[in-house]
């Protein structure tokens, strides 16, 4: 199978994670009746979960590789934060949570 075919058939991990998080908070809302909103507590849960996943993925790597992966995560977070804030500022329609 070519790499292009694999990319077409392979689901987007980001979209799958967003869907899983949405489903989790819809089933277990922190505030009854407000399952469509993510509150600060829910955001903290998501951040903790992502941090734990990143730590699990990097903990067995050599120190230099682990540090590079952590720096890459930080860089990507700042990059997407800037992009999403810019989209919000211009009133972009649609969610950046899904492609």
C-alpha positions in Angstrom: 0.0 0.0 0.0 1.4 3.4 -0.9 1.9 6.1 1.7 -0.7 8.3 -0.1 -3.3 5.5 0.1 -2.5 4.9 3.8 -3.0 8.7 4.5 -6.3 8.6 2.8 -7.6 5.6 4.7 -6.1 6.5 8.1 -8.4 8.6 10.3 -7.3 11.9 11.7 -6.0 11.3 15.3 -6.9 14.8 16.3 -10.5 14.5 15.1 -10.8 11.1 16.8 -9.5 12.6 20.1 -11.8 15.6 19.9 -14.8 13.2 19.3 -13.8 11.0 22.2 -13.5 14.1 24.5 -16.9 15.4 23.3 -18.5 12.0 23.9 -16.9 11.8 27.4 -18.2 15.2 28.5 -21.6 14.6 26.9 -21.9 11.4 28.9 -20.3 12.7 32.1 -21.0 16.5 32.2 -19.4 18.4 35.1 -22.4 20.8 35.1 -25.8 19.1 34.6 -27.6 20.5 31.6 -24.5 22.2 30.0 -22.9 19.3 28.1 -22.3 21.5 25.1 -19.9 23.8 27.0 -16.4 23.0 28.2 -15.9 24.7 31.6 -12.6 25.3 33.3 -12.7 22.0 35.2 -13.2 20.1 32.0 -10.4 22.0 30.3 -8.2 21.1 33.2 -9.1 17.4 32.8 -8.2 17.5 29.1 -4.9 19.3 29.8 -4.0 16.7 32.4 -5.0 13.8 30.1 -2.9 15.2 27.3 0.1 15.9 29.6 -0.1 12.3 30.9 -0.2 10.9 27.4 2.8 13.0 26.4 4.7 11.9 29.5 3.9 8.2 28.8 5.0 8.5 25.2 8.3 10.3 26.1 9.3 8.7 29.4 11.3 5.8 27.8 13.2 8.0 25.4 16.7 9.3 25.9 16.9 12.6 27.7 17.8 14.6 24.6 14.9 13.1 22.5 12.5 13.5 25.4 13.4 17.1 25.8 13.0 17.7 22.0 9.6 16.1 22.0 8.5 18.2 25.0 9.7 21.4 23.2 7.9 20.3 20.1 4.7 19.9 22.0 5.1 23.4 23.6 5.9 24.9 20.2 2.8 23.3 18.6 0.6 24.4 21.4 1.7 28.0 21.1 1.4 27.9 17.3 -2.2 26.5 17.3 -3.2 28.9 20.2 -2.1 31.8 18.0 -3.9 30.5 15.0 -7.1 29.8 16.8 -7.1 33.2 18.7 -6.5 34.9 15.3 -9.5 33.1 13.8 -11.6 34.0 16.8 -10.6 37.7 16.5 -11.7 37.9 12.8 -14.9 36.0 13.6 -14.1 32.9 11.5 -17.2 30.7 11.2 -16.9 27.0 12.1 -14.9 25.1 14.7 -11.2 24.7 14.5 -11.6 21.6 16.6 -12.3 19.5 13.6 -10.9 19.5 10.1 
